[in-house]
Every structure is written in structure tokens, then in C-alpha cells.
Amino acid sequence: MSDQVLGDWKSVREKAGPYPAEAFQFVREGLAHTVRLIHGDAGMTGDLEDETRHVSGQQLCMGLRDFAIVQFGGLARTVLDRWGVRRTDDFGRIVFGMIDAGLMRKTDDDTMDDFRAVYEFDEAFVGPEQG
């Protein structure tokens, strides 16, 4: 995890909750993955403040689902569960904790509601080998 994240760790945890550092790093990396999915590689160039790189909370939840499956395969739900991430609302708490700590940005239209019940983990992380 970057020095900036580590330096703000106490602040982030106070705002987001008791998720481990790995969960925050996963969300940061998953955001980059989601931006690439939605905006292509062009979304990864230029200024980080560029509003054209924005993704909604729902888009981020879907991208994080995809990223978890890419990273962890059939163990995605197990890994997330171990981190205390059991609902899309948990992704929102992590994101807004990082926003409050100045580590991520949002638009005026972004709210915690964008992350509420986007999908059920029981359904989203069932692979062909389990179902």
C-alpha cells in the first residue's frame, strides 16, 4: 500500500470501518480495473482529476465483482468475506472512507446509496463449478 494510504490509515479506518488494508488496496486497484473496462485504456491516461474517468457506484460494484473473480477465481467470495466485505454496501463504506480521507474523489451526484444492494454476494460470486 502506498505511503499516502498508510499515512492516512487511522483516518481511513475511523471513517470506513474495520476493514483490513488489503480491502482498501483491492478497491483502489479495482477502481483502476473498472475505469479500464468502462473507458478503455484512454481512461487511464491524463490527469487523475479528469471527470471523464468517473464511474458510478453501481459501475464500480460491478467492476469490483469482475476484478475479484479475476484476482481470486472461485475463492473471491471467501477472500472478501475474510476482509468483512459481505455486501456492496461494504464497498461503499470503503470508498467513502477513502473519499473522506482525501484519497479518492467523487462528484456531487455520488452518494452511499449508489452502493446499496447492487447485487447479492451469494448470487454474484457463484461460479460454474459451484452452481
Backbone bond lengths (Angstrom), bond angles and torsions (degrees), N, CA, C in turn:
res aa  C-N    CA-C-N  psi(-1)  N-CA   C-N-CA  omega(-1)  CA-C   N-CA-C  phi
1 M - - - 1.451 - - 1.518 108.03 -
2 S 1.320 117.05 145.01 1.460 120.70 -175.15 1.525 111.20 -67.33
3 D 1.356 115.04 159.65 1.461 120.11 178.08 1.520 111.31 -59.85
4 Q 1.362 116.17 -35.89 1.458 119.11 -179.90 1.527 110.25 -62.38
5 V 1.320 116.80 -44.98 1.465 119.95 -179.99 1.525 109.65 -65.16
6 L 1.328 116.95 -44.92 1.455 119.93 -179.54 1.519 111.20 -62.87
7 G 1.331 117.21 -38.72 1.456 120.70 179.70 1.518 112.05 -64.72
8 D 1.316 116.64 -30.04 1.464 121.52 -178.41 1.525 112.01 -101.61
9 W 1.326 116.90 11.39 1.459 121.43 -173.06 1.523 112.47 -55.96
10 K 1.334 117.60 -47.52 1.460 120.56 -178.69 1.526 110.45 -60.46
11 S 1.325 116.65 -44.60 1.458 121.33 179.33 1.528 111.20 -62.63
12 V 1.326 116.64 -44.72 1.464 121.10 -179.41 1.518 110.17 -62.02
13 R 1.329 117.63 -47.02 1.471 120.69 -178.82 1.523 111.99 -64.71
14 E 1.319 117.03 -35.53 1.471 119.81 177.76 1.525 110.51 -64.06
15 K 1.317 116.62 -35.94 1.461 120.55 -176.45 1.528 112.80 -85.62
16 A 1.328 117.54 -35.05 1.464 120.66 -172.01 1.518 113.70 -98.75
17 G 1.296 117.34 -31.60 1.455 119.37 -176.41 1.511 111.85 119.42
18 P 1.311 115.87 -177.05 1.466 121.38 -169.53 1.529 114.96 -84.44
19 Y 1.303 117.71 42.76 1.461 120.00 177.14 1.529 108.63 -82.37
20 P 1.325 117.76 146.97 1.464 119.65 179.11 1.522 111.73 -73.81
21 A 1.318 115.84 163.21 1.463 121.74 -179.22 1.520 111.63 -55.38
22 E 1.324 117.44 -34.47 1.463 121.17 -179.18 1.529 111.80 -60.85
23 A 1.313 117.23 -34.57 1.469 120.75 179.64 1.530 110.31 -67.23
24 F 1.331 116.76 -40.65 1.458 120.39 178.88 1.529 110.69 -67.23
25 Q 1.324 116.76 -41.98 1.463 120.63 178.00 1.531 110.55 -63.86
26 F 1.325 116.25 -40.41 1.464 120.94 177.43 1.532 110.54 -59.16
27 V 1.331 117.50 -44.68 1.471 121.06 -179.53 1.526 110.07 -65.09
28 R 1.329 118.00 -41.25 1.471 120.33 178.49 1.524 110.62 -62.20
29 E 1.313 117.09 -46.71 1.460 120.94 179.58 1.528 110.72 -68.57
30 G 1.331 115.85 -36.98 1.464 120.43 177.87 1.511 112.53 -66.79
31 L 1.335 117.27 -30.85 1.462 120.42 175.01 1.526 109.54 -64.02
32 A 1.319 117.66 -45.65 1.470 120.63 178.49 1.533 110.12 -60.83
33 H 1.324 116.44 -42.08 1.467 121.81 177.38 1.531 110.28 -59.33
34 T 1.320 116.66 -44.86 1.465 121.75 -178.24 1.524 111.34 -66.88
35 V 1.324 117.23 -41.75 1.471 120.37 177.56 1.529 109.58 -60.19
36 R 1.341 117.63 -42.13 1.471 120.57 178.05 1.526 110.69 -63.74
37 L 1.341 117.63 -40.95 1.465 120.69 179.21 1.525 111.49 -61.72
38 I 1.316 116.12 -43.22 1.461 120.71 -173.35 1.520 112.89 -85.38
39 H 1.319 116.69 -41.71 1.464 120.97 -174.00 1.524 113.06 -107.42
40 G 1.319 118.15 -3.48 1.456 121.31 -176.80 1.514 111.14 73.31
41 D 1.300 116.39 -175.22 1.462 120.37 -179.32 1.517 112.08 -63.00
42 A 1.327 117.23 -25.12 1.468 120.02 178.01 1.522 110.80 -62.66
43 G 1.322 117.24 -27.99 1.457 120.82 178.50 1.512 113.23 -70.04
44 M 1.338 116.83 -13.65 1.456 120.55 -177.93 1.519 112.56 -97.20
45 T 1.325 117.87 -0.30 1.454 120.73 179.41 1.513 109.49 -103.95
46 G 1.305 115.99 161.78 1.461 120.19 175.11 1.514 112.89 87.78
47 D 1.292 114.98 -166.34 1.447 124.99 -173.87 1.527 111.47 -71.01
48 L 1.326 115.50 134.07 1.463 119.93 178.08 1.524 112.05 -63.56
49 E 1.303 117.33 -22.02 1.467 121.26 -179.48 1.526 112.01 -83.33
50 D 1.312 117.77 -2.56 1.463 123.09 -175.64 1.526 110.18 -63.97
51 E 1.314 116.98 118.79 1.462 122.35 -178.05 1.533 112.38 -66.10
52 T 1.351 117.91 -20.02 1.459 119.71 -179.15 1.522 111.66 -69.83
53 R 1.314 118.22 -10.90 1.466 122.45 178.28 1.527 111.97 -91.40
54 H 1.301 117.84 0.55 1.465 121.91 -174.72 1.521 111.44 -64.13
55 V 1.320 115.48 143.34 1.462 122.14 169.47 1.521 107.06 -128.10
56 S 1.313 116.02 148.71 1.472 120.32 179.76 1.520 110.20 -77.70
57 G 1.309 115.76 167.57 1.459 120.38 176.35 1.517 112.15 -59.88
58 Q 1.338 116.55 -41.08 1.464 120.09 178.50 1.524 110.69 -64.99
59 Q 1.330 116.66 -43.25 1.465 120.09 178.30 1.522 110.49 -62.42
60 L 1.327 116.86 -41.11 1.460 120.09 179.51 1.522 110.59 -64.44
61 C 1.318 118.14 -41.96 1.474 120.38 178.16 1.525 110.87 -59.91
62 M 1.320 116.95 -42.85 1.466 119.97 178.83 1.530 110.27 -66.42
63 G 1.315 116.38 -41.04 1.458 120.27 177.78 1.522 112.28 -65.06
64 L 1.336 116.95 -37.77 1.464 120.40 177.88 1.523 110.87 -67.65
65 R 1.316 116.78 -35.11 1.472 119.94 175.18 1.526 109.05 -61.11
66 D 1.320 116.46 -50.39 1.465 121.24 179.64 1.529 110.74 -60.20
67 F 1.329 117.11 -45.37 1.460 122.00 -178.73 1.528 110.97 -62.42
68 A 1.337 117.29 -40.52 1.467 120.81 178.48 1.522 110.75 -62.25
69 I 1.310 116.66 -41.34 1.468 120.45 -179.69 1.535 110.10 -68.01
70 V 1.337 116.62 -40.55 1.465 120.29 177.20 1.534 110.10 -62.82
71 Q 1.329 116.21 -45.22 1.462 120.98 -175.67 1.523 113.46 -73.87
72 F 1.324 117.20 -40.43 1.462 120.97 -168.47 1.522 114.40 -120.48
73 G 1.319 117.75 -4.58 1.456 121.08 179.11 1.517 111.77 57.43
74 G 1.330 115.61 -136.09 1.458 121.50 -178.69 1.519 114.27 -65.79
75 L 1.323 117.10 -10.12 1.473 120.75 178.47 1.527 112.88 -94.27
76 A 1.323 117.77 4.41 1.465 121.30 -175.26 1.525 112.20 -52.96
77 R 1.311 116.46 -50.44 1.466 118.58 -177.42 1.523 110.93 -65.36
78 T 1.317 117.67 -37.72 1.465 121.99 179.08 1.522 110.97 -62.76
79 V 1.337 116.51 -44.78 1.468 120.51 179.77 1.525 110.14 -63.30
80 L 1.326 116.59 -49.06 1.466 119.99 179.67 1.528 111.24 -60.29
81 D 1.320 116.62 -41.73 1.457 120.93 178.78 1.528 111.20 -61.07
82 R 1.312 116.41 -40.74 1.469 120.61 179.21 1.524 110.71 -61.99
83 W 1.332 116.93 -31.30 1.466 121.55 177.99 1.519 112.32 -82.82
84 G 1.335 118.30 -3.06 1.462 121.40 -177.16 1.517 113.13 83.42
85 V 1.329 116.77 13.81 1.463 121.99 178.99 1.520 106.60 -98.88
86 R 1.336 115.40 103.88 1.466 120.84 -172.94 1.520 113.56 -123.44
87 R 1.336 115.74 -7.10 1.470 121.53 -179.93 1.522 108.21 -147.13
88 T 1.309 116.31 160.85 1.460 119.22 177.75 1.531 111.14 -63.91
89 D 1.324 117.30 -24.88 1.468 121.15 175.61 1.531 110.52 -58.59
90 D 1.345 116.41 -34.25 1.464 120.12 178.40 1.525 110.92 -64.00
91 F 1.342 116.93 -39.12 1.470 119.46 174.41 1.526 109.59 -58.49
92 G 1.317 116.41 -43.17 1.462 120.58 179.45 1.517 112.56 -61.78
93 R 1.320 117.49 -42.15 1.464 120.24 178.56 1.527 110.96 -61.77
94 I 1.329 116.21 -41.38 1.463 120.67 178.44 1.526 109.89 -64.33
95 V 1.327 116.80 -47.83 1.468 121.19 -179.64 1.516 110.54 -60.04
96 F 1.324 117.75 -49.57 1.460 119.45 -176.66 1.520 112.03 -70.71
97 G 1.325 118.24 -27.28 1.468 120.62 171.93 1.521 110.45 -63.59
98 M 1.323 116.18 -41.69 1.466 119.80 179.21 1.524 111.09 -72.32
99 I 1.325 117.39 -33.67 1.473 120.58 175.47 1.520 109.03 -64.01
100 D 1.328 117.09 -48.10 1.463 121.24 -179.32 1.525 111.82 -61.28
101 A 1.328 117.00 -30.45 1.468 121.21 179.17 1.527 111.82 -85.87
102 G 1.339 117.20 -0.56 1.458 120.97 178.48 1.519 114.30 81.88
103 L 1.327 117.51 15.74 1.456 121.11 -177.62 1.525 113.19 -94.80
104 M 1.332 116.71 -14.03 1.459 122.99 176.92 1.519 106.48 -140.94
105 R 1.325 114.77 164.56 1.462 120.14 178.42 1.523 109.85 -119.47
106 K 1.336 114.72 161.54 1.456 120.74 175.10 1.511 108.63 -140.04
107 T 1.318 115.21 165.29 1.462 119.62 173.04 1.523 107.98 -94.65
108 D 1.316 116.56 171.08 1.463 121.00 178.90 1.530 111.55 -63.74
109 D 1.323 116.75 -23.03 1.461 120.82 -177.77 1.528 113.47 -85.63
110 D 1.328 118.37 -13.48 1.462 121.57 -176.78 1.524 110.79 -78.91
111 T 1.340 115.39 131.29 1.466 120.66 177.69 1.520 109.81 -137.81
112 M 1.304 115.46 166.80 1.465 121.54 175.84 1.531 110.72 -60.73
113 D 1.325 116.79 -29.97 1.467 120.63 179.19 1.527 112.30 -59.70
114 D 1.337 117.02 -25.65 1.469 120.73 179.17 1.529 111.91 -62.88
115 F 1.324 117.18 -18.31 1.464 122.08 -177.23 1.529 112.92 -103.69
116 R 1.309 117.87 -5.34 1.464 121.15 -174.91 1.525 111.56 -75.27
117 A 1.328 114.73 122.96 1.470 122.34 171.84 1.530 113.35 50.11
118 V 1.323 117.23 44.50 1.465 120.05 178.02 1.527 109.13 -67.43
119 Y 1.328 116.97 -39.25 1.464 122.73 173.51 1.516 108.82 -158.36
120 E 1.325 114.79 162.76 1.463 121.53 176.75 1.524 108.47 -91.97
121 F 1.300 117.54 130.23 1.461 120.87 -178.81 1.521 111.77 -60.29
122 D 1.337 117.66 -35.16 1.472 120.83 179.32 1.524 111.49 -57.24
123 E 1.316 116.38 -36.06 1.459 121.32 -178.80 1.526 111.78 -89.44
124 A 1.318 117.09 -39.02 1.467 121.47 -173.14 1.516 112.98 -70.23
125 F 1.321 117.57 -28.74 1.461 120.07 -174.70 1.519 113.18 -112.10
126 V 1.312 117.11 26.00 1.470 120.86 173.55 1.504 107.51 -94.11
127 G 1.310 115.91 116.41 1.455 120.80 179.15 1.514 110.50 -92.44
128 P 1.336 117.76 171.12 1.455 121.40 -179.48 1.525 112.41 -58.95
129 E 1.334 116.13 -30.47 1.457 118.89 -179.33 1.525 112.96 -72.63
130 Q 1.367 116.98 -19.70 1.460 119.72 -179.84 1.522 112.04 -101.38
131 G 1.302 117.47 -22.11 1.444 119.76 -172.40 1.458 110.35 -107.06
